[in-house]
Amino acid sequence: MNSATSDSGGIAARTRQNTLRLAWWTAAWVISLAIAVFGPEFVWDSKGISLVAILVNVAAGIGMILANKRHLDGLDELQRKIQLDAMGIALGVALVGGLAYSTLDITDVISADAEIAVLVMLIGLTYLVSVVVGQRKYR
Amino acid sequence: MKNRLKVLRAERDWTQARLAEALDVSRQTVNAIEKGKFDPSLPLAFKASRLFGLPIEEIFQYDD
């Protein structure tokens, strides 16, 4: 049924292994992002080093994306549906919320500049809540 | 869609966890199918059919 992912024991062990791998790649991406952002401010003063730090961050990001794909491939069909629903809702909220937030900034309804970090947090929280709701729905 | 998974499982004295392991899905998925909250894909239905040695239509019935 899912020959690409049925190579290492039961689904629980497989999911645990894939989740752990995803967590490591995510941590690597977050840490490399922090280094790339704060390095020029506190550690070095070189555009060359900044470029290397950003390339390392992108490489870690690619690893994270591939680990996420592998994680999704290892799930069963209900778990995948829960993830798909959550991603769909998160994408919709990101699109609608992000553009509304940007418009608030452009039209000077809000005094502060629209920050991408706010959108990332919104996507993350929406995704998290959607997964929890999906898990409870099919409990 | 209605199904007889719970009955067939009980006849064999299997737990949801054991059935889930045999079908290579999570226990949550077996539970959701048994409760009619989630309809399995055709490959998973065939897998259950093979596991119980019954035709698919004797396990899953379309609910009009």
N, CA and C atoms of all chains as a GROMACS GRO file, in nm:
protein
  609
    1MET      N    1   0.082  -0.120   0.000
    1MET     CA    2   0.000   0.000   0.000
    1MET      C    3   0.085   0.126   0.000
    2ASN      N    4   0.184   0.125   0.088
    2ASN     CA    5   0.269   0.243   0.097
    2ASN      C    6   0.413   0.195   0.104
    3SER      N    7   0.456   0.131  -0.005
    3SER     CA    8   0.583   0.060  -0.003
    3SER      C    9   0.702   0.153   0.021
    4ALA      N   10   0.687   0.280  -0.014
    4ALA     CA   11   0.798   0.374   0.004
    4ALA      C   12   0.828   0.401   0.150
    5THR      N   13   0.736   0.368   0.236
    5THR     CA   14   0.753   0.405   0.376
    5THR      C   15   0.734   0.289   0.473
    6SER      N   16   0.715   0.168   0.422
    6SER     CA   17   0.688   0.056   0.512
    6SER      C   18   0.814  -0.028   0.533
    7ASP      N   19   0.928   0.046   0.547
    7ASP     CA   20   1.054  -0.025   0.551
    7ASP      C   21   1.110  -0.044   0.692
    8SER      N   22   1.051   0.018   0.791
    8SER     CA   23   1.116   0.012   0.922
    8SER      C   24   1.015  -0.013   1.033
    9GLY      N   25   0.968  -0.134   1.042
    9GLY     CA   26   0.879  -0.170   1.150
    9GLY      C   27   0.740  -0.113   1.133
   10GLY      N   28   0.667  -0.101   1.246
   10GLY     CA   29   0.530  -0.053   1.241
   10GLY      C   30   0.521   0.096   1.216
   11ILE      N   31   0.397   0.138   1.196
   11ILE     CA   32   0.376   0.280   1.163
   11ILE      C   33   0.414   0.371   1.279
   12ALA      N   34   0.392   0.324   1.403
   12ALA     CA   35   0.423   0.408   1.518
   12ALA      C   36   0.574   0.434   1.527
   13ALA      N   37   0.653   0.328   1.509
   13ALA     CA   38   0.799   0.343   1.515
   13ALA      C   39   0.848   0.429   1.398
   14ARG      N   40   0.788   0.406   1.283
   14ARG     CA   41   0.827   0.482   1.163
   14ARG      C   42   0.797   0.631   1.181
   15THR      N   43   0.677   0.660   1.233
   15THR     CA   44   0.637   0.799   1.252
   15THR      C   45   0.726   0.867   1.355
   16ARG      N   46   0.757   0.791   1.462
   16ARG     CA   47   0.844   0.847   1.567
   16ARG      C   48   0.981   0.883   1.509
   17GLN      N   49   1.034   0.792   1.428
   17GLN     CA   50   1.166   0.813   1.367
   17GLN      C   51   1.162   0.934   1.271
   18ASN      N   52   1.058   0.940   1.189
   18ASN     CA   53   1.046   1.050   1.092
   18ASN      C   54   1.023   1.184   1.162
   19THR      N   55   0.945   1.182   1.271
   19THR     CA   56   0.918   1.304   1.347
   19THR      C   57   1.046   1.356   1.412
   20LEU      N   58   1.124   1.262   1.466
   20LEU     CA   59   1.252   1.299   1.528
   20LEU      C   60   1.346   1.360   1.425
   21ARG      N   61   1.351   1.299   1.308
   21ARG     CA   62   1.436   1.350   1.200
   21ARG      C   63   1.392   1.491   1.159
   22LEU      N   64   1.260   1.510   1.149
   22LEU     CA   65   1.205   1.640   1.114
   22LEU      C   66   1.239   1.744   1.221
   23ALA      N   67   1.230   1.702   1.348
   23ALA     CA   68   1.261   1.794   1.459
   23ALA      C   69   1.407   1.838   1.453
   24TRP      N   70   1.497   1.745   1.421
   24TRP     CA   71   1.639   1.780   1.412
   24TRP      C   72   1.664   1.880   1.300
   25TRP      N   73   1.604   1.855   1.184
   25TRP     CA   74   1.623   1.944   1.070
   25TRP      C   75   1.562   2.082   1.097
   26THR      N   76   1.448   2.082   1.166
   26THR     CA   77   1.383   2.209   1.199
   26THR      C   78   1.471   2.289   1.295
   27ALA      N   79   1.526   2.218   1.394
   27ALA     CA   80   1.616   2.284   1.490
   27ALA      C   81   1.738   2.341   1.418
   28ALA      N   82   1.792   2.262   1.325
   28ALA     CA   83   1.910   2.308   1.248
   28ALA      C   84   1.876   2.433   1.167
   29TRP      N   85   1.757   2.432   1.109
   29TRP     CA   86   1.714   2.548   1.028
   29TRP      C   87   1.696   2.673   1.116
   30VAL      N   88   1.629   2.655   1.230
   30VAL     CA   89   1.605   2.769   1.320
   30VAL      C   90   1.737   2.825   1.373
   31ILE      N   91   1.826   2.736   1.416
   31ILE     CA   92   1.956   2.781   1.470
   31ILE      C   93   2.038   2.851   1.362
   32SER      N   94   2.040   2.792   1.241
   32SER     CA   95   2.118   2.854   1.133
   32SER      C   96   2.058   2.989   1.092
   33LEU      N   97   1.925   3.001   1.103
   33LEU     CA   98   1.859   3.129   1.073
   33LEU      C   99   1.899   3.235   1.177
   34ALA      N  100   1.899   3.192   1.304
   34ALA     CA  101   1.937   3.284   1.412
   34ALA      C  102   2.081   3.330   1.393
   35ILE      N  103   2.169   3.237   1.354
   35ILE     CA  104   2.310   3.272   1.331
   35ILE      C  105   2.322   3.371   1.215
   36ALA      N  106   2.246   3.343   1.107
   36ALA     CA  107   2.253   3.431   0.989
   36ALA      C  108   2.199   3.572   1.020
   37VAL      N  109   2.098   3.578   1.107
   37VAL     CA  110   2.037   3.709   1.139
   37VAL      C  111   2.120   3.787   1.242
   38PHE      N  112   2.160   3.717   1.350
   38PHE     CA  113   2.228   3.787   1.459
   38PHE      C  114   2.381   3.790   1.447
   39GLY      N  115   2.435   3.703   1.361
   39GLY     CA  116   2.581   3.700   1.342
   39GLY      C  117   2.639   3.835   1.303
   40PRO      N  118   2.586   3.899   1.199
   40PRO     CA  119   2.641   4.029   1.157
   40PRO      C  120   2.627   4.138   1.264
   41GLU      N  121   2.530   4.116   1.352
   41GLU     CA  122   2.504   4.217   1.455
   41GLU      C  123   2.600   4.204   1.573
   42PHE      N  124   2.631   4.078   1.609
   42PHE     CA  125   2.709   4.056   1.731
   42PHE      C  126   2.844   3.987   1.711
   43VAL      N  127   2.863   3.918   1.599
   43VAL     CA  128   2.985   3.835   1.587
   43VAL      C  129   3.078   3.883   1.476
   44TRP      N  130   3.030   3.894   1.352
   44TRP     CA  131   3.121   3.929   1.243
   44TRP      C  132   3.074   4.056   1.170
   45ASP      N  133   3.164   4.107   1.087
   45ASP     CA  134   3.132   4.226   1.007
   45ASP      C  135   3.181   4.200   0.865
   46SER      N  136   3.121   4.101   0.800
   46SER     CA  137   3.166   4.062   0.666
   46SER      C  138   3.048   4.009   0.586
   47LYS      N  139   3.028   4.066   0.468
   47LYS     CA  140   2.918   4.021   0.383
   47LYS      C  141   2.943   3.879   0.333
   48GLY      N  142   3.070   3.844   0.316
   48GLY     CA  143   3.106   3.709   0.270
   48GLY      C  144   3.060   3.604   0.371
   49ILE      N  145   3.089   3.630   0.500
   49ILE     CA  146   3.049   3.536   0.605
   49ILE      C  147   2.896   3.529   0.614
   50SER      N  148   2.832   3.645   0.598
   50SER     CA  149   2.684   3.648   0.601
   50SER      C  150   2.627   3.563   0.488
   51LEU      N  151   2.690   3.574   0.368
   51LEU     CA  152   2.642   3.495   0.254
   51LEU      C  153   2.655   3.346   0.282
   52VAL      N  154   2.769   3.306   0.341
   52VAL     CA  155   2.789   3.165   0.376
   52VAL      C  156   2.684   3.120   0.478
   53ALA      N  157   2.659   3.205   0.577
   53ALA     CA  158   2.560   3.172   0.681
   53ALA      C  159   2.421   3.155   0.621
   54ILE      N  160   2.389   3.241   0.524
   54ILE     CA  161   2.257   3.232   0.459
   54ILE      C  162   2.249   3.105   0.373
   55LEU      N  163   2.359   3.071   0.305
   55LEU     CA  164   2.360   2.948   0.224
   55LEU      C  165   2.345   2.824   0.313
   56VAL      N  166   2.410   2.827   0.428
   56VAL     CA  167   2.395   2.716   0.524
   56VAL      C  168   2.250   2.706   0.570
   57ASN      N  169   2.189   2.823   0.596
   57ASN     CA  170   2.049   2.827   0.638
   57ASN      C  171   1.956   2.770   0.530
   58VAL      N  172   1.982   2.806   0.405
   58VAL     CA  173   1.900   2.754   0.294
   58VAL      C  174   1.917   2.602   0.282
   59ALA      N  175   2.043   2.556   0.297
   59ALA     CA  176   2.069   2.412   0.290
   59ALA      C  177   1.993   2.338   0.401
   60ALA      N  178   1.995   2.394   0.522
   60ALA     CA  179   1.922   2.334   0.633
   60ALA      C  180   1.772   2.337   0.605
   61GLY      N  181   1.727   2.445   0.542
   61GLY     CA  182   1.585   2.456   0.505
   61GLY      C  183   1.544   2.349   0.405
   62ILE      N  184   1.632   2.323   0.308
   62ILE     CA  185   1.602   2.217   0.210
   62ILE      C  186   1.595   2.082   0.282
   63GLY      N  187   1.689   2.060   0.375
   63GLY     CA  188   1.686   1.936   0.454
   63GLY      C  189   1.556   1.923   0.532
   64MET      N  190   1.510   2.035   0.588
   64MET     CA  191   1.385   2.034   0.664
   64MET      C  192   1.265   2.003   0.574
   65ILE      N  193   1.264   2.060   0.455
   65ILE     CA  194   1.154   2.036   0.362
   65ILE      C  195   1.149   1.887   0.322
   66LEU      N  196   1.267   1.831   0.292
   66LEU     CA  197   1.273   1.689   0.254
   66LEU      C  198   1.233   1.599   0.372
   67ALA      N  199   1.274   1.638   0.493
   67ALA     CA  200   1.237   1.559   0.611
   67ALA      C  201   1.086   1.566   0.634
   68ASN      N  202   1.027   1.682   0.606
   68ASN     CA  203   0.881   1.697   0.621
   68ASN      C  204   0.808   1.610   0.518
   69LYS      N  205   0.861   1.608   0.395
   69LYS     CA  206   0.803   1.524   0.290
   69LYS      C  207   0.809   1.377   0.331
   70ARG      N  208   0.923   1.337   0.384
   70ARG     CA  209   0.940   1.199   0.427
   70ARG      C  210   0.846   1.166   0.543
   71HIS      N  211   0.829   1.263   0.632
   71HIS     CA  212   0.738   1.246   0.745
   71HIS      C  213   0.595   1.224   0.696
   72LEU      N  214   0.554   1.306   0.598
   72LEU     CA  215   0.418   1.294   0.543
   72LEU      C  216   0.401   1.160   0.471
   73ASP      N  217   0.504   1.119   0.396
   73ASP     CA  218   0.497   0.991   0.324
   73ASP      C  219   0.483   0.873   0.419
   74GLY      N  220   0.536   0.888   0.540
   74GLY     CA  221   0.533   0.778   0.636
   74GLY      C  222   0.402   0.767   0.712
   75LEU      N  223   0.316   0.867   0.701
   75LEU     CA  224   0.189   0.864   0.774
   75LEU      C  225   0.088   0.775   0.704
   76ASP      N  226  -0.013   0.732   0.776
   76ASP     CA  227  -0.120   0.657   0.710
   76ASP      C  228  -0.221   0.756   0.652
   77GLU      N  229  -0.324   0.704   0.584
   77GLU     CA  230  -0.411   0.794   0.507
   77GLU      C  231  -0.493   0.890   0.593
   78LEU      N  232  -0.534   0.849   0.711
   78LEU     CA  233  -0.609   0.942   0.797
   78LEU      C  234  -0.518   1.052   0.851
   79GLN      N  235  -0.399   1.012   0.895
   79GLN     CA  236  -0.305   1.111   0.947
   79GLN      C  237  -0.267   1.211   0.837
   80ARG      N  238  -0.252   1.159   0.715
   80ARG     CA  239  -0.218   1.246   0.603
   80ARG      C  240  -0.333   1.343   0.574
   81LYS      N  241  -0.456   1.295   0.587
   81LYS     CA  242  -0.572   1.382   0.565
   81LYS      C  243  -0.575   1.494   0.669
   82ILE      N  244  -0.546   1.459   0.794
   82ILE     CA  245  -0.544   1.560   0.900
   82ILE      C  246  -0.439   1.667   0.868
   83GLN      N  247  -0.321   1.620   0.824
   83GLN     CA  248  -0.214   1.714   0.789
   83GLN      C  249  -0.253   1.801   0.669
   84LEU      N  250  -0.315   1.737   0.568
   84LEU     CA  251  -0.355   1.811   0.448
   84LEU      C  252  -0.459   1.918   0.482
   85ASP      N  253  -0.558   1.880   0.565
   85ASP     CA  254  -0.660   1.977   0.607
   85ASP      C  255  -0.594   2.095   0.680
   86ALA      N  256  -0.501   2.062   0.770
   86ALA     CA  257  -0.434   2.167   0.848
   86ALA      C  258  -0.353   2.258   0.757
   87MET      N  259  -0.283   2.198   0.660
   87MET     CA  260  -0.202   2.279   0.568
   87MET      C  261  -0.290   2.368   0.482
   88GLY      N  262  -0.405   2.315   0.440
   88GLY     CA  263  -0.499   2.394   0.359
   88GLY      C  264  -0.550   2.514   0.436
   89ILE      N  265  -0.587   2.492   0.562
   89ILE     CA  266  -0.637   2.602   0.644
   89ILE      C  267  -0.526   2.703   0.671
   90ALA      N  268  -0.406   2.652   0.702
   90ALA     CA  269  -0.293   2.742   0.730
   90ALA      C  270  -0.259   2.827   0.607
   91LEU      N  271  -0.264   2.764   0.489
   91LEU     CA  272  -0.235   2.837   0.366
   91LEU      C  273  -0.340   2.946   0.341
   92GLY      N  274  -0.466   2.911   0.362
   92GLY     CA  275  -0.574   3.007   0.343
   92GLY      C  276  -0.563   3.124   0.439
   93VAL      N  277  -0.536   3.092   0.565
   93VAL     CA  278  -0.521   3.198   0.666
   93VAL      C  279  -0.400   3.286   0.634
   94ALA      N  280  -0.292   3.223   0.586
   94ALA     CA  281  -0.172   3.299   0.549
   94ALA      C  282  -0.202   3.395   0.435
   95LEU      N  283  -0.275   3.347   0.336
   95LEU     CA  284  -0.307   3.431   0.220
   95LEU      C  285  -0.398   3.547   0.259
   96VAL      N  286  -0.510   3.512   0.323
   96VAL     CA  287  -0.608   3.615   0.360
   96VAL      C  288  -0.553   3.708   0.469
   97GLY      N  289  -0.500   3.647   0.575
   97GLY     CA  290  -0.446   3.725   0.686
   97GLY      C  291  -0.325   3.807   0.645
   98GLY      N  292  -0.238   3.746   0.566
   98GLY     CA  293  -0.115   3.814   0.524
   98GLY      C  294  -0.144   3.936   0.439
   99LEU      N  295  -0.233   3.921   0.344
   99LEU     CA  296  -0.265   4.033   0.256
   99LEU      C  297  -0.344   4.142   0.330
  100ALA      N  298  -0.431   4.100   0.421
  100ALA     CA  299  -0.505   4.199   0.501
  100ALA      C  300  -0.408   4.278   0.589
  101TYR      N  301  -0.313   4.206   0.649
  101TYR     CA  302  -0.212   4.268   0.734
  101TYR      C  303  -0.127   4.366   0.653
  102SER      N  304  -0.087   4.323   0.533
  102SER     CA  305  -0.008   4.409   0.444
  102SER      C  306  -0.087   4.534   0.404
  103THR      N  307  -0.215   4.514   0.376
  103THR     CA  308  -0.300   4.627   0.336
  103THR      C  309  -0.316   4.726   0.452
  104LEU      N  310  -0.325   4.674   0.573
  104LEU     CA  311  -0.333   4.762   0.691
  104LEU      C  312  -0.210   4.852   0.698
  105ASP      N  313  -0.094   4.792   0.663
  105ASP     CA  314   0.031   4.868   0.664
  105ASP      C  315   0.033   4.971   0.551
  106ILE      N  316  -0.001   4.924   0.429
  106ILE     CA  317   0.005   5.012   0.311
  106ILE      C  318  -0.089   5.132   0.325
  107THR      N  319  -0.206   5.108   0.380
  107THR     CA  320  -0.305   5.216   0.393
  107THR      C  321  -0.288   5.298   0.521
  108ASP      N  322  -0.180   5.266   0.595
  108ASP     CA  323  -0.147   5.337   0.720
  108ASP      C  324  -0.256   5.328   0.826
  109VAL      N  325  -0.332   5.220   0.821
  109VAL     CA  326  -0.430   5.198   0.928
  109VAL      C  327  -0.356   5.162   1.057
  110ILE      N  328  -0.244   5.087   1.040
  110ILE     CA  329  -0.159   5.059   1.157
  110ILE      C  330  -0.031   5.141   1.140
  111SER      N  331   0.023   5.184   1.254
  111SER     CA  332   0.142   5.270   1.247
  111SER      C  333   0.269   5.190   1.222
  112ALA      N  334   0.274   5.067   1.276
  112ALA     CA  335   0.396   4.986   1.262
  112ALA      C  336   0.402   4.921   1.124
  113ASP      N  337   0.527   4.886   1.081
  113ASP     CA  338   0.544   4.815   0.954
  113ASP      C  339   0.499   4.669   0.970
  114ALA      N  340   0.441   4.614   0.862
  114ALA     CA  341   0.403   4.472   0.863
  114ALA      C  342   0.530   4.388   0.864
  115GLU      N  343   0.540   4.296   0.959
  115GLU     CA  344   0.659   4.211   0.972
  115GLU      C  345   0.626   4.069   0.927
  116ILE      N  346   0.719   4.011   0.849
  116ILE     CA  347   0.699   3.874   0.800
  116ILE      C  348   0.691   3.774   0.917
  117ALA      N  349   0.761   3.807   1.028
  117ALA     CA  350   0.762   3.717   1.144
  117ALA      C  351   0.620   3.697   1.199
  118VAL      N  352   0.539   3.803   1.192
  118VAL     CA  353   0.401   3.792   1.241
  118VAL      C  354   0.324   3.692   1.156
  119LEU      N  355   0.347   3.697   1.025
  119LEU     CA  356   0.279   3.605   0.934
  119LEU      C  357   0.324   3.461   0.960
  120VAL      N  358   0.454   3.444   0.982
  120VAL     CA  359   0.508   3.309   1.010
  120VAL      C  360   0.446   3.253   1.138
  121MET      N  361   0.434   3.337   1.240
  121MET     CA  362   0.373   3.293   1.365
  121MET      C  363   0.225   3.258   1.344
  122LEU      N  364   0.157   3.339   1.264
  122LEU     CA  365   0.015   3.314   1.235
  122LEU      C  366  -0.001   3.178   1.165
  123ILE      N  367   0.085   3.152   1.066
  123ILE     CA  368   0.079   3.024   0.993
  123ILE      C  369   0.106   2.908   1.089
  124GLY      N  370   0.209   2.923   1.170
  124GLY     CA  371   0.247   2.817   1.264
  124GLY      C  372   0.135   2.786   1.363
  125LEU      N  373   0.077   2.890   1.420
  125LEU     CA  374  -0.029   2.870   1.518
  125LEU      C  375  -0.154   2.810   1.453
  126THR      N  376  -0.188   2.859   1.334
  126THR     CA  377  -0.306   2.806   1.263
  126THR      C  378  -0.287   2.658   1.231
  127TYR      N  379  -0.168   2.624   1.184
  127TYR     CA  380  -0.136   2.485   1.150
  127TYR      C  381  -0.145   2.396   1.275
  128LEU      N  382  -0.087   2.445   1.384
  128LEU     CA  383  -0.086   2.370   1.510
  128LEU      C  384  -0.229   2.345   1.560
  129VAL      N  385  -0.308   2.451   1.564
  129VAL     CA  386  -0.446   2.439   1.612
  129VAL      C  387  -0.526   2.346   1.520
  130SER      N  388  -0.505   2.358   1.390
  130SER     CA  389  -0.579   2.275   1.293
  130SER      C  390  -0.544   2.127   1.310
  131VAL      N  391  -0.418   2.097   1.335
  131VAL     CA  392  -0.377   1.957   1.356
  131VAL      C  393  -0.442   1.902   1.484
  132VAL      N  394  -0.441   1.982   1.590
  132VAL     CA  395  -0.501   1.938   1.717
  132VAL      C  396  -0.651   1.914   1.698
  133VAL      N  397  -0.718   2.007   1.629
  133VAL     CA  398  -0.863   1.993   1.604
  133VAL      C  399  -0.889   1.866   1.521
  134GLY      N  400  -0.806   1.844   1.418
  134GLY     CA  401  -0.820   1.725   1.334
  134GLY      C  402  -0.800   1.597   1.412
  135GLN      N  403  -0.700   1.595   1.499
  135GLN     CA  404  -0.674   1.476   1.581
  135GLN      C  405  -0.794   1.447   1.672
  136ARG      N  406  -0.851   1.552   1.729
  136ARG     CA  407  -0.966   1.532   1.819
  136ARG      C  408  -1.090   1.486   1.741
  137LYS      N  409  -1.104   1.540   1.620
  137LYS     CA  410  -1.220   1.507   1.537
  137LYS      C  411  -1.227   1.357   1.506
  138TYR      N  412  -1.112   1.297   1.482
  138TYR     CA  413  -1.108   1.155   1.445
  138TYR      C  414  -1.068   1.064   1.560
  139ARG      N  415  -1.075   1.116   1.681
  139ARG     CA  416  -1.035   1.034   1.797
  139ARG      C  417  -1.136   0.921   1.820
  140MET      N  418  -2.041   0.542   0.495
  140MET     CA  419  -2.021   0.400   0.465
  140MET      C  420  -2.019   0.320   0.596
  141LYS      N  421  -2.094   0.210   0.595
  141LYS     CA  422  -2.095   0.124   0.714
  141LYS      C  423  -1.989   0.015   0.696
  142ASN      N  424  -1.947  -0.041   0.807
  142ASN     CA  425  -1.851  -0.151   0.796
  142ASN      C  426  -1.864  -0.248   0.914
  143ARG      N  427  -1.810  -0.369   0.895
  143ARG     CA  428  -1.817  -0.473   0.998
  143ARG      C  429  -1.681  -0.498   1.062
  144LEU      N  430  -1.594  -0.401   1.054
  144LEU     CA  431  -1.459  -0.421   1.107
  144LEU      C  432  -1.460  -0.459   1.255
  145LYS      N  433  -1.542  -0.391   1.331
  145LYS     CA  434  -1.544  -0.415   1.476
  145LYS      C  435  -1.591  -0.558   1.506
  146VAL      N  436  -1.693  -0.602   1.433
  146VAL     CA  437  -1.747  -0.738   1.454
  146VAL      C  438  -1.642  -0.841   1.413
  147LEU      N  439  -1.584  -0.822   1.296
  147LEU     CA  440  -1.483  -0.917   1.247
  147LEU      C  441  -1.362  -0.922   1.340
  148ARG      N  442  -1.328  -0.807   1.392
  148ARG     CA  443  -1.214  -0.801   1.486
  148ARG      C  444  -1.248  -0.873   1.615
  149ALA      N  445  -1.371  -0.851   1.663
  149ALA     CA  446  -1.414  -0.915   1.788
  149ALA      C  447  -1.421  -1.067   1.771
  150GLU      N  448  -1.466  -1.114   1.654
  150GLU     CA  449  -1.473  -1.258   1.628
  150GLU      C  450  -1.336  -1.325   1.639
  151ARG      N  451  -1.235  -1.249   1.606
  151ARG     CA  452  -1.098  -1.303   1.611
  151ARG      C  453  -1.026  -1.266   1.741
  152ASP      N  454  -1.100  -1.194   1.826
  152ASP     CA  455  -1.044  -1.150   1.954
  152ASP      C  456  -0.918  -1.064   1.935
  153TRP      N  457  -0.924  -0.977   1.835
  153TRP     CA  458  -0.812  -0.887   1.808
  153TRP      C  459  -0.840  -0.752   1.871
  154THR      N  460  -0.735  -0.689   1.915
  154THR     CA  461  -0.747  -0.550   1.962
  154THR      C  462  -0.737  -0.457   1.842
  155GLN      N  463  -0.775  -0.332   1.863
  155GLN     CA  464  -0.759  -0.232   1.755
  155GLN      C  465  -0.612  -0.217   1.718
  156ALA      N  466  -0.528  -0.225   1.819
  156ALA     CA  467  -0.383  -0.210   1.794
  156ALA      C  468  -0.331  -0.322   1.705
  157ARG      N  469  -0.380  -0.444   1.729
  157ARG     CA  470  -0.333  -0.557   1.649
  157ARG      C  471  -0.382  -0.545   1.505
  158LEU      N  472  -0.508  -0.504   1.489
  158LEU     CA  473  -0.561  -0.485   1.353
  158LEU      C  474  -0.486  -0.373   1.282
  159ALA      N  475  -0.459  -0.266   1.358
  159ALA     CA  476  -0.386  -0.154   1.299
  159ALA      C  477  -0.248  -0.198   1.251
  160GLU      N  478  -0.182  -0.279   1.330
  160GLU     CA  479  -0.049  -0.329   1.294
  160GLU      C  480  -0.057  -0.414   1.167
  161ALA      N  481  -0.160  -0.499   1.161
  161ALA     CA  482  -0.176  -0.586   1.043
  161ALA      C  483  -0.205  -0.505   0.917
  162LEU      N  484  -0.274  -0.394   0.933
  162LEU     CA  485  -0.308  -0.310   0.817
  162LEU      C  486  -0.204  -0.200   0.792
  163ASP      N  487  -0.104  -0.191   0.879
  163ASP     CA  488  -0.001  -0.087   0.871
  163ASP      C  489  -0.061   0.054   0.874
  164VAL      N  490  -0.154   0.072   0.968
  164VAL     CA  491  -0.210   0.206   0.993
  164VAL      C  492  -0.207   0.230   1.144
  165SER      N  493  -0.241   0.350   1.186
  165SER     CA  494  -0.242   0.380   1.329
  165SER      C  495  -0.370   0.326   1.393
  166ARG      N  496  -0.367   0.308   1.525
  166ARG     CA  497  -0.487   0.262   1.596
  166ARG      C  498  -0.599   0.364   1.583
  167GLN      N  499  -0.561   0.491   1.580
  167GLN     CA  500  -0.658   0.600   1.562
  167GLN      C  501  -0.735   0.580   1.431
  168THR      N  502  -0.666   0.538   1.327
  168THR     CA  503  -0.731   0.519   1.197
  168THR      C  504  -0.831   0.403   1.202
  169VAL      N  505  -0.791   0.292   1.265
  169VAL     CA  506  -0.884   0.179   1.281
  169VAL      C  507  -1.007   0.223   1.359
  170ASN      N  508  -0.986   0.296   1.467
  170ASN     CA  509  -1.096   0.345   1.549
  170ASN      C  510  -1.190   0.436   1.469
  171ALA      N  511  -1.131   0.527   1.391
  171ALA     CA  512  -1.212   0.620   1.311
  171ALA      C  513  -1.293   0.546   1.204
  172ILE      N  514  -1.234   0.443   1.145
  172ILE     CA  515  -1.306   0.364   1.044
  172ILE      C  516  -1.420   0.287   1.111
  173GLU      N  517  -1.390   0.223   1.224
  173GLU     CA  518  -1.494   0.147   1.294
  173GLU      C  519  -1.613   0.234   1.334
  174LYS      N  520  -1.583   0.356   1.374
  174LYS     CA  521  -1.690   0.448   1.417
  174LYS      C  522  -1.758   0.518   1.299
  175GLY      N  523  -1.711   0.492   1.179
  175GLY     CA  524  -1.772   0.552   1.060
  175GLY      C  525  -1.734   0.698   1.041
  176LYS      N  526  -1.628   0.742   1.110
  176LYS     CA  527  -1.586   0.881   1.096
  176LYS      C  528  -1.496   0.901   0.976
  177PHE      N  529  -1.438   0.792   0.929
  177PHE     CA  530  -1.343   0.801   0.818
  177PHE      C  531  -1.360   0.681   0.726
  178ASP      N  532  -1.371   0.708   0.596
  178ASP     CA  533  -1.383   0.600   0.497
  178ASP      C  534  -1.245   0.564   0.444
  179PRO      N  535  -1.210   0.435   0.447
  179PRO     CA  536  -1.076   0.396   0.401
  179PRO      C  537  -1.064   0.408   0.249
  180SER      N  538  -0.939   0.419   0.204
  180SER     CA  539  -0.914   0.419   0.059
  180SER      C  540  -0.940   0.277   0.006
  181LEU      N  541  -0.948   0.266  -0.126
  181LEU     CA  542  -0.968   0.135  -0.188
  181LEU      C  543  -0.852   0.039  -0.156
  182PRO      N  544  -0.725   0.084  -0.165
  182PRO     CA  545  -0.616  -0.008  -0.129
  182PRO      C  546  -0.626  -0.059   0.015
  183LEU      N  547  -0.666   0.028   0.108
  183LEU     CA  548  -0.678  -0.016   0.247
  183LEU      C  549  -0.796  -0.112   0.263
  184ALA      N  550  -0.904  -0.086   0.191
  184ALA     CA  551  -1.019  -0.177   0.195
  184ALA      C  552  -0.979  -0.315   0.140
  185PHE      N  553  -0.902  -0.317   0.033
  185PHE     CA  554  -0.854  -0.444  -0.023
  185PHE      C  555  -0.764  -0.517   0.076
  186LYS      N  556  -0.685  -0.439   0.146
  186LYS     CA  557  -0.594  -0.498   0.245
  186LYS      C  558  -0.674  -0.566   0.357
  187ALA      N  559  -0.780  -0.496   0.402
  187ALA     CA  560  -0.868  -0.554   0.505
  187ALA      C  561  -0.938  -0.678   0.451
  188SER      N  562  -0.979  -0.670   0.327
  188SER     CA  563  -1.046  -0.784   0.263
  188SER      C  564  -0.955  -0.907   0.261
  189ARG      N  565  -0.831  -0.885   0.222
  189ARG     CA  566  -0.734  -0.995   0.217
  189ARG      C  567  -0.706  -1.048   0.358
  190LEU      N  568  -0.696  -0.956   0.453
  190LEU     CA  569  -0.664  -0.995   0.591
  190LEU      C  570  -0.774  -1.083   0.650
  191PHE      N  571  -0.900  -1.044   0.628
  191PHE     CA  572  -1.011  -1.121   0.684
  191PHE      C  573  -1.056  -1.235   0.593
  192GLY      N  574  -1.004  -1.242   0.472
  192GLY     CA  575  -1.042  -1.348   0.378
  192GLY      C  576  -1.187  -1.336   0.334
  193LEU      N  577  -1.232  -1.212   0.320
  193LEU     CA  578  -1.371  -1.187   0.280
  193LEU      C  579  -1.374  -1.087   0.165
  194PRO      N  580  -1.480  -1.094   0.082
  194PRO     CA  581  -1.493  -0.991  -0.023
  194PRO      C  582  -1.514  -0.853   0.041
  195ILE      N  583  -1.472  -0.751  -0.028
  195ILE     CA  584  -1.483  -0.614   0.026
  195ILE      C  585  -1.627  -0.581   0.065
  196GLU      N  586  -1.722  -0.621  -0.019
  196GLU     CA  587  -1.862  -0.585   0.008
  196GLU      C  588  -1.918  -0.654   0.132
  197GLU      N  589  -1.849  -0.756   0.183
  197GLU     CA  590  -1.894  -0.818   0.307
  197GLU      C  591  -1.836  -0.747   0.430
  198ILE      N  592  -1.742  -0.657   0.404
  198ILE     CA  593  -1.684  -0.579   0.515
  198ILE      C  594  -1.737  -0.435   0.512
  199PHE      N  595  -1.741  -0.378   0.392
  199PHE     CA  596  -1.785  -0.238   0.378
  199PHE      C  597  -1.912  -0.232   0.295
  200GLN      N  598  -2.009  -0.161   0.346
  200GLN     CA  599  -2.134  -0.141   0.271
  200GLN      C  600  -2.158   0.008   0.252
  201TYR      N  601  -2.189   0.043   0.127
  201TYR     CA  602  -2.218   0.183   0.099
  201TYR      C  603  -2.352   0.222   0.161
  202ASP      N  604  -2.351   0.331   0.233
  202ASP     CA  605  -2.470   0.376   0.304
  202ASP      C  606  -2.544   0.479   0.219
  203ASP      N  607  -2.660   0.442   0.162
  203ASP     CA  608  -2.733   0.534   0.073
  203ASP      C  609  -2.795   0.650   0.150
   0.00000   0.00000   0.00000
